[in-house]
């Protein structure tokens, strides 16, 4: 009897271990994780000093259903994609930095969102950085059926101007999480793109910081700041993304969060949408959630030595194609 129980126990254990390695395994080659994509058939615009940029956590175009256990139709994703393309076509940005964009995931009906946006908006250049390639993700917790299916997602930049080089720098994982949690969790990255804008070079740092653990996020921003200073003395540098952090004095503060304070304390860096000390216009700068924003999580920072800002604002015209609102900046390269 004891021997039979031991066999059953070992069988269950082997099944759990097998499921763990199957679920946390990748479906794509690591060679695909960092790519610069050039569409030679598209025309590169003439170089100019005045350009514009958008940063957008696109939430894989799931809108306000992101992180919720609801069924989504392909029509929802198609409608959101089309609306986003229409908004971008009117604004004609030179660069868009995306977070949470799918490169063909089951959850978004196997549509390569980067490819669709690049082709529709005629961006000659793009770069992608994969931070999530899993066969099984144990979230949302119910129903279990929504936990199955490949997720292939990450960060991306589309550009009117050539991307000369790209580097992807992994950030620290939450140290408080058990190893089996981190095995299924997305990687947090700095996507570093070096671009040629005529006679000038521009460096874009695209980030998506830790959402749930303030201590980890505070450590991640130190690494981001180090990367910023690596280029800031010689090049125009723009740091963008979803920082999952509220600014000092926010009406919805995040406990123990020091990310934005750390960046604002850096004398070589400025924020595109400045702090409103009197909070008269604070609501206009909220970016999350997009249906009724209560806080600011998405930002653009830059080094004023090489970048002169002309205009910056939160874009409300994207409505609820994501649970975030994008941030826009028009600027001059000095």
Helices and strands as residue ranges (DSSP letters): H 2-23, G 30-32, E 34-38, E 50-57, G 59-61, G 63-65, H 74-91, E 95-102, G 106-108, H 113-121, E 125-136, G 144-147, E 148-159, E 163-170, H 179-182, E 189-197, E 200-208, H 214-231, E 236-242, H 259-264, E 270-271, G 282-285, E 298-302, E 307-315, E 326-333
